[in-house]
Structures are given as structure tokens and as C-alpha cells.
Amino acid sequence: WIRFPESDIALRQTNELLNLYRVMSPNPDARQLARDWRSYQAKGTMQLEVRLRSQLGLYISGLNHCEYSAYWLTKRLIGLGESRSLCERLALGESPPDLGSRERSLFAHARRLTHEPAATKEGHIQQLRDVGFDDKGILQLTMLCSYFSFENRVALALGIPIERLVFAVNVEFG
């Protein structure tokens, strides 16, 4: 809904989120920080591997009804070998079926941070510890959830369109 350059030579290098970064063109410092922050969040760690990070991001995007981010995260997950059916479920804001207690705790934390972060209590943090997360892992999870909520809000608030002409994934989002 706001104007941004039709082309930007520096951004043509990437196959992801071109329009998100284009919209930030008037503020190149923020654009680079956003690119770096997303890249950091996409990397796996000992406690949050790449596929799980992308699943949580897609779930959060589904909870926020953000088709833009959901599109790109679905593309990423399919590239990682994830099933389309699970991607469709996550893109609707539904957690995966048959989760173990660890994953249930992660998705519950993501839902709470997306909808009502102030409702988080010490007991919620202890639940994450009880399923094997240390404080660094809890911080990483919280930052991951917060990052995807940020990305969703920028895309939704500015009406950023999906780059469908170049990258097509046959998934419908609710």
C-alpha cells in the first residue's frame, strides 16, 4: 500500500522476501538490519534446529493471518522436505498433530507470545525448562517468535504483496 521501488539492484541477489526488503528501501540501515536479523533467526541451534524454527515461524504467520510470510516459510519448509499438508496446517495457525511434550510446549509458547505475551508467567518458562530447554534456548525461542511477529506486522500493516510472478507455491492460505 505504500510505494517502494520496482527494482533494486542490491536486492536482486536474494530469492526471498524481495518485497519486504524493497519496502524498506527508504531506510537502508533498517533494511540491512532486518535482513541480518532474519538470517540469524533462520539458522539452526542446538536447541532449535532449522526445520523447527521454520515450522514455528509458519505457525506464527498463520496465527497472524500473514499470507506473505506464510508463503515464504512454506517454500522454505517444502525445500527442507516438509509435507505440504503440514505446511497448510501451520499456515492456518494450527499446530502439528501428535506433538510430544517438548514440541507442545514450544508451540504453546509461540501461541502465547503471538496473542498475549503479557500472559507469560514464570511457570511457563519452567515448563520449557522441564522439557529440556536451558535459559539460552528459551531466549532463542522467544526471540524467534518475536521476530516472526515483527515480520508479519510489517507485511500486514503495509500490504506487501507476494512475489508470485517468480516463485509459485500451490498452497492456499485461510
C-alpha atoms as an extended CHARMM CRD file, in Angstrom:
* protein
*
       174  EXT
         1         1  TRP       CA              0.0000000000        0.0000000000        0.0000000000  PROA      1               0.0000000000
         2         2  ILE       CA              2.9890000000        2.2610000000        0.3120000000  PROA      2               0.0000000000
         3         3  ARG       CA              5.2710000000        2.9210000000       -2.6050000000  PROA      3               0.0000000000
         4         4  PHE       CA              8.5520000000        1.1340000000       -2.9890000000  PROA      4               0.0000000000
         5         5  PRO       CA             10.9950000000        0.7770000000       -5.8840000000  PROA      5               0.0000000000
         6         6  GLU       CA             10.0010000000       -1.6020000000       -8.6650000000  PROA      6               0.0000000000
         7         7  SER       CA             13.5840000000       -2.8170000000       -8.8390000000  PROA      7               0.0000000000
         8         8  ASP       CA             16.5630000000       -2.5840000000       -6.5960000000  PROA      8               0.0000000000
         9         9  ILE       CA             19.8350000000       -3.9950000000       -7.9100000000  PROA      9               0.0000000000
        10        10  ALA       CA             21.1870000000       -4.7340000000       -4.4080000000  PROA      10              0.0000000000
        11        11  LEU       CA             18.1090000000       -6.8090000000       -3.6050000000  PROA      11              0.0000000000
        12        12  ARG       CA             18.0030000000       -8.9010000000       -6.7750000000  PROA      12              0.0000000000
        13        13  GLN       CA             20.6550000000      -11.1300000000       -5.2210000000  PROA      13              0.0000000000
        14        14  THR       CA             18.1010000000      -12.8420000000       -2.9740000000  PROA      14              0.0000000000
        15        15  ASN       CA             15.2420000000      -15.1790000000       -3.7830000000  PROA      15              0.0000000000
        16        16  GLU       CA             13.3920000000      -14.4250000000       -0.5810000000  PROA      16              0.0000000000
        17        17  LEU       CA             11.2530000000      -11.6170000000        0.7460000000  PROA      17              0.0000000000
        18        18  LEU       CA             12.1450000000       -9.2250000000       -2.0610000000  PROA      18              0.0000000000
        19        19  ASN       CA              9.0970000000       -7.0340000000       -1.4750000000  PROA      19              0.0000000000
        20        20  LEU       CA              9.6380000000       -6.9140000000        2.2870000000  PROA      20              0.0000000000
        21        21  TYR       CA             13.1450000000       -5.6130000000        1.7440000000  PROA      21              0.0000000000
        22        22  ARG       CA             12.0940000000       -3.3070000000       -1.1120000000  PROA      22              0.0000000000
        23        23  VAL       CA              9.5670000000       -1.5730000000        1.1240000000  PROA      23              0.0000000000
        24        24  MET       CA             12.4300000000       -0.8000000000        3.4990000000  PROA      24              0.0000000000
        25        25  SER       CA             14.4970000000        0.8560000000        0.7480000000  PROA      25              0.0000000000
        26        26  PRO       CA             13.9780000000        4.3940000000        2.0970000000  PROA      26              0.0000000000
        27        27  ASN       CA             15.7470000000        3.2340000000        5.2640000000  PROA      27              0.0000000000
        28        28  PRO       CA             18.7300000000        1.1470000000        4.0610000000  PROA      28              0.0000000000
        29        29  ASP       CA             20.2270000000        0.7400000000        7.5460000000  PROA      29              0.0000000000
        30        30  ALA       CA             16.9880000000       -0.7720000000        8.8710000000  PROA      30              0.0000000000
        31        31  ARG       CA             16.6730000000       -2.9040000000        5.7410000000  PROA      31              0.0000000000
        32        32  GLN       CA             20.1120000000       -4.4160000000        6.2660000000  PROA      32              0.0000000000
        33        33  LEU       CA             19.4310000000       -4.9960000000        9.9590000000  PROA      33              0.0000000000
        34        34  ALA       CA             16.1460000000       -6.7290000000        9.0640000000  PROA      34              0.0000000000
        35        35  ARG       CA             17.9330000000       -8.9490000000        6.5320000000  PROA      35              0.0000000000
        36        36  ASP       CA             20.6390000000       -9.8110000000        9.0640000000  PROA      36              0.0000000000
        37        37  TRP       CA             18.0890000000      -10.4580000000       11.8300000000  PROA      37              0.0000000000
        38        38  ARG       CA             16.0540000000      -12.8030000000        9.6270000000  PROA      38              0.0000000000
        39        39  SER       CA             19.2010000000      -14.6220000000        8.5270000000  PROA      39              0.0000000000
        40        40  TYR       CA             20.2060000000      -15.0500000000       12.1680000000  PROA      40              0.0000000000
        41        41  GLN       CA             16.7550000000      -16.3860000000       13.0950000000  PROA      41              0.0000000000
        42        42  ALA       CA             16.7760000000      -18.8890000000       10.2270000000  PROA      42              0.0000000000
        43        43  LYS       CA             19.9700000000      -20.6010000000       11.4370000000  PROA      43              0.0000000000
        44        44  GLY       CA             19.6000000000      -23.7140000000       13.4980000000  PROA      44              0.0000000000
        45        45  THR       CA             20.9360000000      -24.0470000000       17.0080000000  PROA      45              0.0000000000
        46        46  MET       CA             21.4480000000      -26.9790000000       19.3550000000  PROA      46              0.0000000000
        47        47  GLN       CA             18.0030000000      -26.4560000000       20.8780000000  PROA      47              0.0000000000
        48        48  LEU       CA             16.0860000000      -25.1680000000       17.8310000000  PROA      48              0.0000000000
        49        49  GLU       CA             17.0040000000      -26.7930000000       14.5380000000  PROA      49              0.0000000000
        50        50  VAL       CA             16.2710000000      -25.1610000000       11.1800000000  PROA      50              0.0000000000
        51        51  ARG       CA             13.1040000000      -27.1120000000       10.3250000000  PROA      51              0.0000000000
        52        52  LEU       CA             11.5480000000      -26.4830000000       13.7400000000  PROA      52              0.0000000000
        53        53  ARG       CA             12.3820000000      -22.7600000000       13.5040000000  PROA      53              0.0000000000
        54        54  SER       CA             10.6400000000      -22.5820000000       10.1340000000  PROA      54              0.0000000000
        55        55  GLN       CA              7.6480000000      -24.5540000000       11.4350000000  PROA      55              0.0000000000
        56        56  LEU       CA              7.2640000000      -22.1570000000       14.3420000000  PROA      56              0.0000000000
        57        57  GLY       CA              7.6050000000      -19.1700000000       12.0120000000  PROA      57              0.0000000000
        58        58  LEU       CA              4.9210000000      -20.5580000000        9.7020000000  PROA      58              0.0000000000
        59        59  TYR       CA              2.6520000000      -21.3070000000       12.6670000000  PROA      59              0.0000000000
        60        60  ILE       CA              3.0670000000      -17.7440000000       13.9700000000  PROA      60              0.0000000000
        61        61  SER       CA              2.3990000000      -16.3700000000       10.4850000000  PROA      61              0.0000000000
        62        62  GLY       CA             -0.7610000000      -18.4680000000       10.3800000000  PROA      62              0.0000000000
        63        63  LEU       CA             -1.8620000000      -17.1730000000       13.7790000000  PROA      63              0.0000000000
        64        64  ASN       CA             -1.2970000000      -13.6310000000       12.4980000000  PROA      64              0.0000000000
        65        65  HSD       CA             -3.0230000000      -14.3540000000        9.1500000000  PROA      65              0.0000000000
        66        66  CYS       CA              0.1060000000      -13.1960000000        7.3290000000  PROA      66              0.0000000000
        67        67  GLU       CA             -0.0320000000      -14.7330000000        3.8710000000  PROA      67              0.0000000000
        68        68  TYR       CA              3.2070000000      -13.0080000000        2.8490000000  PROA      68              0.0000000000
        69        69  SER       CA              5.4420000000      -14.6300000000        5.4690000000  PROA      69              0.0000000000
        70        70  ALA       CA              3.4910000000      -17.8800000000        5.3060000000  PROA      70              0.0000000000
        71        71  TYR       CA              4.1860000000      -18.1020000000        1.5920000000  PROA      71              0.0000000000
        72        72  TRP       CA              7.9460000000      -17.7910000000        2.0490000000  PROA      72              0.0000000000
        73        73  LEU       CA              8.1080000000      -20.0900000000        5.0540000000  PROA      73              0.0000000000
        74        74  THR       CA              6.0750000000      -22.7320000000        3.2150000000  PROA      74              0.0000000000
        75        75  LYS       CA              8.5200000000      -22.5100000000        0.3190000000  PROA      75              0.0000000000
        76        76  ARG       CA             11.4180000000      -22.9350000000        2.7450000000  PROA      76              0.0000000000
        77        77  LEU       CA              9.8510000000      -25.8890000000        4.5710000000  PROA      77              0.0000000000
        78        78  ILE       CA              8.9810000000      -27.7040000000        1.3650000000  PROA      78              0.0000000000
        79        79  GLY       CA             12.6110000000      -27.2170000000        0.3320000000  PROA      79              0.0000000000
        80        80  LEU       CA             13.6040000000      -28.8490000000        3.6200000000  PROA      80              0.0000000000
        81        81  GLY       CA             11.4030000000      -31.8610000000        2.7970000000  PROA      81              0.0000000000
        82        82  GLU       CA              8.3290000000      -30.9530000000        4.8650000000  PROA      82              0.0000000000
        83        83  SER       CA              4.9390000000      -32.1610000000        3.6580000000  PROA      83              0.0000000000
        84        84  ARG       CA              2.5280000000      -29.7440000000        2.0180000000  PROA      84              0.0000000000
        85        85  SER       CA             -0.2380000000      -30.9220000000        4.3290000000  PROA      85              0.0000000000
        86        86  LEU       CA              1.7140000000      -29.9340000000        7.4300000000  PROA      86              0.0000000000
        87        87  CYS       CA              2.6280000000      -26.6020000000        5.8500000000  PROA      87              0.0000000000
        88        88  GLU       CA             -1.0490000000      -25.9420000000        5.0720000000  PROA      88              0.0000000000
        89        89  ARG       CA             -1.9800000000      -26.7570000000        8.6620000000  PROA      89              0.0000000000
        90        90  LEU       CA              0.7100000000      -24.4700000000       10.1030000000  PROA      90              0.0000000000
        91        91  ALA       CA             -0.2520000000      -21.6630000000        7.6880000000  PROA      91              0.0000000000
        92        92  LEU       CA             -3.7490000000      -21.7980000000        9.1840000000  PROA      92              0.0000000000
        93        93  GLY       CA             -2.3410000000      -21.3250000000       12.6880000000  PROA      93              0.0000000000
        94        94  GLU       CA             -2.8630000000      -24.9640000000       13.6580000000  PROA      94              0.0000000000
        95        95  SER       CA             -0.1170000000      -26.8110000000       15.4790000000  PROA      95              0.0000000000
        96        96  PRO       CA              1.1070000000      -30.1300000000       14.0930000000  PROA      96              0.0000000000
        97        97  PRO       CA             -0.7770000000      -33.2380000000       15.2010000000  PROA      97              0.0000000000
        98        98  ASP       CA              0.7640000000      -35.7650000000       17.5760000000  PROA      98              0.0000000000
        99        99  LEU       CA              3.3310000000      -33.4930000000       19.1860000000  PROA      99              0.0000000000
       100       100  GLY       CA              5.4890000000      -34.6920000000       22.0300000000  PROA      100             0.0000000000
       101       101  SER       CA              5.6040000000      -32.6960000000       25.2540000000  PROA      101             0.0000000000
       102       102  ARG       CA              8.6760000000      -30.7140000000       24.1230000000  PROA      102             0.0000000000
       103       103  GLU       CA              7.1060000000      -29.5650000000       20.8630000000  PROA      103             0.0000000000
       104       104  ARG       CA              3.7260000000      -28.9320000000       22.5340000000  PROA      104             0.0000000000
       105       105  SER       CA              5.4920000000      -26.5760000000       24.9420000000  PROA      105             0.0000000000
       106       106  LEU       CA              7.2190000000      -24.7570000000       22.0640000000  PROA      106             0.0000000000
       107       107  PHE       CA              4.0310000000      -24.2540000000       20.0810000000  PROA      107             0.0000000000
       108       108  ALA       CA              2.1420000000      -23.1610000000       23.2140000000  PROA      108             0.0000000000
       109       109  HSD       CA              4.8640000000      -20.5950000000       23.9350000000  PROA      109             0.0000000000
       110       110  ALA       CA              4.6920000000      -19.3600000000       20.3230000000  PROA      110             0.0000000000
       111       111  ARG       CA              0.8910000000      -19.0230000000       20.5280000000  PROA      111             0.0000000000
       112       112  ARG       CA              1.0440000000      -17.1600000000       23.8280000000  PROA      112             0.0000000000
       113       113  LEU       CA              3.7580000000      -14.7760000000       22.5950000000  PROA      113             0.0000000000
       114       114  THR       CA              1.8010000000      -14.1140000000       19.4270000000  PROA      114             0.0000000000
       115       115  HSD       CA             -1.5650000000      -13.4580000000       21.0670000000  PROA      115             0.0000000000
       116       116  GLU       CA             -0.8530000000      -12.3510000000       24.6120000000  PROA      116             0.0000000000
       117       117  PRO       CA              2.8290000000      -12.0770000000       25.5730000000  PROA      117             0.0000000000
       118       118  ALA       CA              1.9940000000      -10.3170000000       28.8550000000  PROA      118             0.0000000000
       119       119  ALA       CA              0.2370000000      -13.5070000000       29.9900000000  PROA      119             0.0000000000
       120       120  THR       CA              3.5900000000      -15.3030000000       30.1970000000  PROA      120             0.0000000000
       121       121  LYS       CA              4.3640000000      -16.3140000000       33.7670000000  PROA      121             0.0000000000
       122       122  GLU       CA              7.3610000000      -17.8730000000       35.4520000000  PROA      122             0.0000000000
       123       123  GLY       CA              5.5840000000      -21.2260000000       35.3220000000  PROA      123             0.0000000000
       124       124  HSD       CA              5.5400000000      -21.1070000000       31.5270000000  PROA      124             0.0000000000
       125       125  ILE       CA              9.2870000000      -20.6250000000       31.4850000000  PROA      125             0.0000000000
       126       126  GLN       CA              9.6890000000      -23.5030000000       33.9290000000  PROA      126             0.0000000000
       127       127  GLN       CA              7.6320000000      -25.7260000000       31.6130000000  PROA      127             0.0000000000
       128       128  LEU       CA             10.1550000000      -25.0340000000       28.8590000000  PROA      128             0.0000000000
       129       129  ARG       CA             12.9930000000      -25.9510000000       31.2300000000  PROA      129             0.0000000000
       130       130  ASP       CA             11.1430000000      -29.1200000000       32.1970000000  PROA      130             0.0000000000
       131       131  VAL       CA             11.1450000000      -30.2810000000       28.5610000000  PROA      131             0.0000000000
       132       132  GLY       CA             14.8790000000      -29.6870000000       28.1270000000  PROA      132             0.0000000000
       133       133  PHE       CA             15.4150000000      -26.0280000000       27.3290000000  PROA      133             0.0000000000
       134       134  ASP       CA             18.0170000000      -24.0150000000       29.1370000000  PROA      134             0.0000000000
       135       135  ASP       CA             17.7150000000      -20.2510000000       29.5360000000  PROA      135             0.0000000000
       136       136  LYS       CA             19.6780000000      -19.6000000000       26.3300000000  PROA      136             0.0000000000
       137       137  GLY       CA             17.2830000000      -21.8390000000       24.3850000000  PROA      137             0.0000000000
       138       138  ILE       CA             14.2750000000      -20.1180000000       25.9580000000  PROA      138             0.0000000000
       139       139  LEU       CA             15.7060000000      -16.7530000000       24.9420000000  PROA      139             0.0000000000
       140       140  GLN       CA             16.3120000000      -18.0240000000       21.3870000000  PROA      140             0.0000000000
       141       141  LEU       CA             12.7430000000      -19.3300000000       21.1690000000  PROA      141             0.0000000000
       142       142  THR       CA             11.3130000000      -16.0630000000       22.4790000000  PROA      142             0.0000000000
       143       143  MET       CA             13.4170000000      -14.0070000000       20.0670000000  PROA      143             0.0000000000
       144       144  LEU       CA             12.3870000000      -16.2600000000       17.1640000000  PROA      144             0.0000000000
       145       145  CYS       CA              8.6970000000      -15.8270000000       17.9760000000  PROA      145             0.0000000000
       146       146  SER       CA              9.1390000000      -12.0950000000       18.3900000000  PROA      146             0.0000000000
       147       147  TYR       CA             11.0000000000      -11.7820000000       15.0940000000  PROA      147             0.0000000000
       148       148  PHE       CA              8.2590000000      -13.5090000000       13.0930000000  PROA      148             0.0000000000
       149       149  SER       CA              5.5930000000      -11.3890000000       14.7580000000  PROA      149             0.0000000000
       150       150  PHE       CA              7.6050000000       -8.3040000000       13.7190000000  PROA      150             0.0000000000
       151       151  GLU       CA              7.9270000000       -9.5190000000       10.1210000000  PROA      151             0.0000000000
       152       152  ASN       CA              4.2180000000      -10.3380000000        9.9840000000  PROA      152             0.0000000000
       153       153  ARG       CA              3.2360000000       -6.9280000000       11.3070000000  PROA      153             0.0000000000
       154       154  VAL       CA              5.3670000000       -5.0590000000        8.7770000000  PROA      154             0.0000000000
       155       155  ALA       CA              3.9770000000       -7.1360000000        5.8870000000  PROA      155             0.0000000000
       156       156  LEU       CA              0.3690000000       -6.8430000000        7.0780000000  PROA      156             0.0000000000
       157       157  ALA       CA              0.4770000000       -3.1750000000        8.0370000000  PROA      157             0.0000000000
       158       158  LEU       CA              1.9500000000       -2.1250000000        4.6780000000  PROA      158             0.0000000000
       159       159  GLY       CA              0.0380000000       -4.5380000000        2.4290000000  PROA      159             0.0000000000
       160       160  ILE       CA              3.1780000000       -6.1040000000        0.9950000000  PROA      160             0.0000000000
       161       161  PRO       CA              2.2990000000       -8.3640000000       -1.9590000000  PROA      161             0.0000000000
       162       162  ILE       CA              3.7940000000      -11.8000000000       -2.5190000000  PROA      162             0.0000000000
       163       163  GLU       CA              6.3240000000      -12.0820000000       -5.3220000000  PROA      163             0.0000000000
       164       164  ARG       CA              4.1050000000      -14.6350000000       -7.0950000000  PROA      164             0.0000000000
       165       165  LEU       CA              5.3470000000      -13.9970000000      -10.6200000000  PROA      165             0.0000000000
       166       166  VAL       CA              8.7390000000      -15.5010000000       -9.9270000000  PROA      166             0.0000000000
       167       167  PHE       CA              8.1300000000      -18.0040000000       -7.1490000000  PROA      167             0.0000000000
       168       168  ALA       CA              4.8860000000      -20.0050000000       -7.1970000000  PROA      168             0.0000000000
       169       169  VAL       CA              3.9030000000      -22.4650000000       -4.4820000000  PROA      169             0.0000000000
       170       170  ASN       CA              0.4740000000      -24.0370000000       -4.8610000000  PROA      170             0.0000000000
       171       171  VAL       CA             -0.7170000000      -23.5890000000       -1.3010000000  PROA      171             0.0000000000
       172       172  GLU       CA             -3.8010000000      -21.6550000000       -0.3060000000  PROA      172             0.0000000000
       173       173  PHE       CA             -3.8820000000      -19.7680000000        2.9470000000  PROA      173             0.0000000000
       174       174  GLY       CA             -7.0120000000      -19.0770000000        5.0050000000  PROA      174             0.0000000000
